[in-house]
C-alpha cells in the first residue's frame, strides 16, 4: 500500500513539474510568435513605404525629365511609329 | 459543586475555571472558522467578478490592432495614395530638464529635425503644468528614428500613419486628401472613406512584469484592412493633361482651367485635371481657388459647345438634314425684341455649316422650329440639369429651367448655350451621345470591367452626322482648326462664353471652351477643355482651349495605343547600326 502511495506521489510530482515546464514553454513560444508577427507587420509596412517611395521616384514628371535631359529621348509621334496589327502584319500609318 | 475543568492533577494548581468558558472558546473559534469559510466561499465562488477584474487589470491588456487604410490606385495599378508609418512626437514638459546643458544641446539638435526654430520648440515645452503636449505630428519615419537616437528624457513618440500621394499636384483634385486623424476630407478619399478606412481589430493579452506579451486570452479580433480603390484615371494621361493645361493657363494669363478626358466607349474618366492645383502633402496656406475641383463642382454657361446638342435634337426630328440650307443673312436676328447676332454675316449656310462657322443666328433659326419641350427633353436626356451619377463629393447638377417657363428669346439663347449651366464633366458626358452612336453612357471615376449599356437618345445616323459636322468645325474653315492632331481625325466644337458677373455679362471676361472627340469615325476619347478668363493675347475657345485639346488627344491616343486613322508621312529611317567588335 505504502509503495503504491509513494509511486503515485512521485508520479504526481513529475506531472506537476512537467506542467510547469510546458506552461513555461508555451509562454516562451507565444512570445516568440508574437515577436515574429510584429516583425512581419513591421516588414509589411516597410514594404508599403518603399513601394510608395519607388512610385514617387517613377512619376511621369521625373521619368519624362530624365528621358529628355539625360537620355536625350523625345516622345513618339505617329510619323515615327510602326503599328503592328493583331494578325502580326507590320504596317505604317495609312 | 460547580463543574470545572481539571488542567492538572495537582490540587494546588487546580483552577476554578468553569467548563462553559472553554466550551465557549471552542464555539467562538468554530464560528470564526465558519466566518472565514463563508468569506472564502464568497470570494472564490459567488462574488468573484470584482476580484477577477482587479486581477486582470494588473496583468491583462487589450491591444488595438490598427487596420491599414486602403490604397488608391490608378487604372494600371499604380499607387495614387497610400499610407506609410509616421512618427508623431509628444512630450511631458515637466520631465524635460532644460537647465541641464547636455539636454539643452540635444534640444538644439532636435529643433532642425522638427523643422522648428529653437524658440518655437521652447514655447511648446514652456507650460510645465501640462502632462501631454504634441510637438509635431506625422514626421517622416526616419526623422523619428533620428529623434529616438537623441534619447532626450521627456520626449516620446507615437507611431501613426500618414497618407502619401506620389503623383502630387496633377491628381490632387481627383484623389483628395485625409486629415491628421486619417479621415477623408476631399475627392475620392472622402467619397470612399468608408471602404478605404477598414476596421481596427483587438486582442487581449497577458503581459509579464517586463511588459512582454506572454499569453493571449480570449478570441482575437483580426483587423480588417481597408479596401483598395481602383480608379479609372490613367496617371500618365492625367499628368500630360495637367501639364498642357497649366502651360496654356500660364501662357494666356488666365485665372484657371480644367480638362476632362473620358474613354468614349466606357464612360471612364481617364483624366480630370484643374489648374491651379496644390501639392497634397503640403497643404499649408491652401486657398479655395486651389482646392476647387472646377471640372466637377463649378457650373458655367457652355456657350457654343452646346450647339451640336441642339443640332442633334433638330436632326432627330427629321425636319433637318446636314445639307438643309439655313439663311443667316444679315448676321442678325430679332427674337421678340432682342437681337441675336453673329460676328460676321455668313450668308446662306447649311446645317453643317452652322456648326462649322458657329453661327448663333443659324442655331436660333433651327431651334425655332423645335418646341421648348423637345429641346428640354433632349437637353435633360444627355444630362443637363441632372445630378451626375458619379461617386464624387460636390458634383454639381447645373441649371436647366423647366421648359414651361422658357420665353421665346430664352429658348433661342439656350440653343447656343446661354441661359443654362453645366459643369465640364456634364459637358464631356453629353458628348458620349455622339461618340457612342446615339447612346449616352454614365460617367465613372472607378475602373469598369465591361462597357455599360447606354441609353439611346439619338439614332446612329444622327450621331454620325453630328460627328462629321464636328470634324468640319475642327477642320479647315472651322472655328477649331487648332484642335488638329498628327495622324488622328478629330471633331470638336469651340466655345467662347461671356462671363456673367452679378446680373449682367461682364465686358472683356470670357471662358474659352473646347469639347470634342477623336478619332471621328470610331471615337475612343472625349476631351473637354475650359480656360477661365484668358487675359493675354486671345480669349477665343478656338485659340486658347483647342491647342490643349489637340495635345491631350494626341498623347491620350498614343498612350492608349490607338492606330492613326489619317495619312501621316512616315519618318522612320532604318539606321544601319554599326556592329562593334
Contacts between the chains, C-beta under 8 A, distances in Angstrom:
chain1	res1	chain2	res2	distance
A	26	B	215	7.7
A	27	B	214	4.4
A	27	B	215	6.0
A	30	B	213	7.2
A	30	B	214	6.3
A	30	B	215	5.8
A	30	B	216	6.8
A	31	B	212	5.7
A	31	B	213	6.3
A	31	B	214	6.1
A	34	B	205	7.9
A	34	B	213	4.8
A	45	B	68	7.8
A	45	B	84	7.2
A	45	B	85	5.1
A	48	B	68	7.6
A	48	B	82	6.2
A	48	B	83	7.2
A	48	B	84	6.4
A	49	B	84	4.3
A	49	B	85	6.6
A	49	B	141	6.8
A	51	B	79	6.7
A	51	B	82	7.2
A	52	B	79	6.0
A	52	B	82	4.7
A	52	B	84	5.7
A	52	B	164	4.9
A	52	B	166	5.8
A	55	B	78	6.5
A	55	B	79	4.6
A	55	B	82	7.9
A	55	B	166	4.2
A	56	B	164	7.4
A	56	B	166	3.9
A	59	B	166	6.0
A	59	B	167	6.0
A	59	B	168	7.0
A	59	B	235	8.0
A	59	B	239	7.4
A	60	B	235	6.7
A	60	B	236	5.3
A	60	B	239	3.9
A	60	B	240	7.3
A	61	B	168	7.8
A	61	B	170	7.9
A	61	B	239	6.5
A	75	B	555	7.8
A	75	B	558	7.7
A	76	B	558	6.6
A	77	B	486	5.6
A	77	B	487	7.5
A	77	B	554	8.0
A	77	B	558	7.9
A	77	B	568	8.0
A	78	B	486	5.5
A	78	B	487	3.2
A	78	B	488	7.5
A	78	B	558	7.6
A	78	B	564	4.2
A	78	B	568	4.7
A	79	B	486	6.5
A	79	B	487	7.3
A	79	B	568	4.9
A	79	B	569	6.2
A	79	B	570	6.2
A	79	B	571	4.5
A	79	B	572	7.9
A	80	B	570	7.5
A	80	B	571	5.1
A	80	B	572	5.6
A	81	B	558	8.0
A	81	B	572	7.9
A	82	B	572	6.3
A	83	B	563	4.7
A	83	B	564	7.7
A	92	B	568	7.7
A	92	B	570	4.4
A	92	B	572	6.8
A	93	B	487	5.7
A	93	B	563	6.9
A	93	B	564	4.2
A	93	B	566	7.6
A	93	B	567	7.1
A	93	B	568	4.3
A	93	B	570	6.9
A	94	B	564	7.3
A	94	B	565	7.2
A	94	B	566	7.4
A	94	B	567	5.9
